[in-house]
């Protein structure tokens, strides 16, 4: 049984109030492109020097390119 999504830590705390936080919620800016611009079936995720994450990921016949910008508590 795996928990996913932004609420996963809250669900885990209901089961174990002493559970450590494991999820970091972030927001960012993303652009989508037609998948024809790349033949790759693999994504790329890179940390940037300023702490953000840069990503390029194929998704549903599109390519998502973007970055995280803001951490939410």
Backbone as numpy.savetxt, mean C-alpha at the origin, in Angstrom:
# Nx Ny Nz CAx CAy CAz Cx Cy Cz
-6.36 -18.01 8.86 -7.21 -16.84 8.86 -6.32 -15.61 8.86
-6.44 -14.77 7.86 -5.62 -13.56 7.76 -6.52 -12.34 7.79
-6.08 -11.33 8.51 -6.80 -10.06 8.57 -6.13 -9.08 7.61
-6.92 -8.34 6.89 -6.36 -7.34 5.99 -7.16 -6.05 6.09
-6.60 -5.01 5.55 -7.29 -3.73 5.51 -6.86 -2.81 6.64
-7.30 -1.58 6.55 -6.90 -0.55 7.51 -7.39 -0.84 8.92
-8.41 -1.64 9.07 -9.00 -1.93 10.37 -8.43 -3.20 11.02
-7.46 -3.84 10.41 -6.95 -5.12 10.91 -6.42 -5.02 12.34
-5.70 -3.96 12.69 -5.19 -3.83 14.05 -6.33 -3.71 15.06
-7.40 -3.01 14.72 -8.54 -2.89 15.64 -9.20 -4.23 15.87
-9.29 -5.04 14.84 -9.88 -6.38 14.99 -8.96 -7.25 15.84
-7.66 -7.16 15.61 -6.70 -7.94 16.40 -6.77 -7.55 17.87
-6.97 -6.27 18.19 -7.06 -5.83 19.58 -8.29 -6.40 20.28
-9.36 -6.65 19.54 -10.54 -7.27 20.15 -10.24 -8.70 20.59
-9.39 -9.38 19.84 -9.01 -10.74 20.18 -7.94 -10.75 21.27
-6.99 -9.80 21.18 -5.89 -9.73 22.14 -5.58 -8.26 22.42
-6.12 -7.70 23.51 -5.90 -6.27 23.81 -4.43 -5.88 23.96
-3.54 -6.84 24.14 -2.11 -6.54 24.29 -1.35 -6.69 22.97
-2.06 -6.93 21.89 -1.40 -7.12 20.59 -0.68 -5.83 20.17
0.50 -5.99 19.60 1.27 -4.84 19.12 0.69 -4.34 17.80
0.79 -3.05 17.56 0.34 -2.45 16.31 1.20 -2.99 15.16
0.56 -3.38 14.04 1.29 -3.92 12.89 0.98 -3.19 11.59
-0.05 -2.39 11.56 -0.50 -1.73 10.33 -0.18 -0.24 10.39
0.41 0.27 9.33 0.67 1.70 9.19 -0.19 2.20 8.03
-1.15 3.07 8.32 -2.07 3.55 7.30 -1.49 4.81 6.66
-1.45 4.82 5.33 -0.92 5.97 4.59 -1.86 6.35 3.46
-1.76 7.59 3.04 -2.49 8.09 1.87 -1.46 8.61 0.89
-1.84 8.70 -0.37 -0.88 9.19 -1.35 -1.55 9.62 -2.64
-0.72 9.95 -3.59 -1.19 10.34 -4.93 -0.82 9.24 -5.91
-1.78 8.91 -6.76 -1.56 7.82 -7.71 -2.12 8.19 -9.08
-1.43 7.78 -10.12 -1.88 7.95 -11.50 -2.09 6.56 -12.08
-3.05 6.44 -12.99 -3.23 5.16 -13.68 -2.96 5.34 -15.16
-2.35 4.32 -15.74 -2.00 4.31 -17.15 -2.52 3.03 -17.78
-2.72 3.05 -19.09 -3.08 1.84 -19.81 -1.91 0.87 -19.73
-2.18 -0.40 -19.53 -1.11 -1.39 -19.36 -0.27 -1.57 -20.62
-0.71 -1.03 -21.75 0.05 -1.17 -22.98 1.40 -0.44 -22.93
1.62 0.43 -21.93 2.90 1.13 -21.85 4.00 0.25 -21.27
3.63 -0.95 -20.79 4.63 -1.85 -20.21 4.23 -3.29 -20.46
5.20 -4.15 -20.70 4.92 -5.57 -20.88 5.17 -6.35 -19.60
5.59 -5.69 -18.54 5.91 -6.37 -17.29 4.66 -6.77 -16.53
4.71 -7.94 -15.91 3.63 -8.40 -15.05 3.99 -8.21 -13.59
5.11 -7.54 -13.33 5.60 -7.36 -11.97 5.54 -5.90 -11.57
5.36 -5.64 -10.29 5.34 -4.30 -9.76 6.67 -3.93 -9.15
6.80 -2.68 -8.79 8.03 -2.17 -8.20 7.63 -1.26 -7.04
8.24 -1.48 -5.89 8.02 -0.68 -4.70 9.38 -0.28 -4.13
9.65 1.01 -4.04 10.95 1.48 -3.58 10.80 2.53 -2.48
11.61 2.43 -1.44 11.61 3.51 -0.44 12.36 4.71 -1.00
11.86 5.90 -0.74 12.57 7.11 -1.19 13.36 7.68 -0.01
14.34 8.53 -0.29 15.17 9.09 0.78 14.38 9.87 1.83
13.21 10.41 1.45 12.42 11.20 2.41 11.43 10.35 3.20
11.49 9.02 3.05 10.64 8.14 3.85 9.37 7.67 3.17
9.04 8.25 2.03 7.84 7.80 1.31 8.14 6.52 0.55
7.10 5.89 0.04 7.25 4.69 -0.78 6.81 5.02 -2.20
7.66 4.75 -3.18 7.32 4.95 -4.59 6.89 3.60 -5.15
5.82 3.59 -5.94 5.35 2.32 -6.48 4.89 2.43 -7.92
5.07 1.33 -8.64 4.53 1.14 -10.00 4.03 -0.30 -10.01
2.70 -0.47 -10.14 2.10 -1.79 -9.97 1.06 -2.05 -11.06
1.13 -3.21 -11.75 0.06 -3.55 -12.68 -1.19 -3.95 -11.89
-2.37 -3.48 -12.35 -3.60 -3.77 -11.63 -4.79 -3.66 -12.58
-5.52 -4.74 -12.76 -6.74 -4.76 -13.58 -6.54 -4.14 -14.97
-5.56 -4.60 -15.69 -5.23 -4.12 -17.04 -4.82 -2.65 -17.08
-4.38 -2.14 -15.95 -3.88 -0.77 -15.85 -2.54 -0.82 -15.12
-1.85 0.29 -15.07 -0.65 0.41 -14.26 -0.88 1.59 -13.32
-0.67 1.35 -12.04 -0.78 2.40 -11.03 0.63 2.86 -10.68
0.86 4.15 -10.75 2.15 4.73 -10.36 1.87 5.81 -9.33
2.64 5.80 -8.26 2.39 6.82 -7.25 3.32 6.74 -6.08
2.93 7.43 -5.03 3.74 7.50 -3.82 2.84 7.67 -2.61
3.32 7.20 -1.47 2.64 7.52 -0.21 3.07 8.93 0.18
2.20 9.65 0.84 2.53 11.02 1.21 2.30 11.34 2.66
1.32 10.71 3.27 0.92 11.11 4.59 0.56 9.88 5.42
1.07 9.82 6.65 0.74 8.74 7.57 -0.44 9.16 8.43
-1.38 8.25 8.60 -2.54 8.50 9.46 -2.45 7.63 10.70
-2.78 8.19 11.84 -2.83 7.41 13.07 -4.24 6.98 13.25
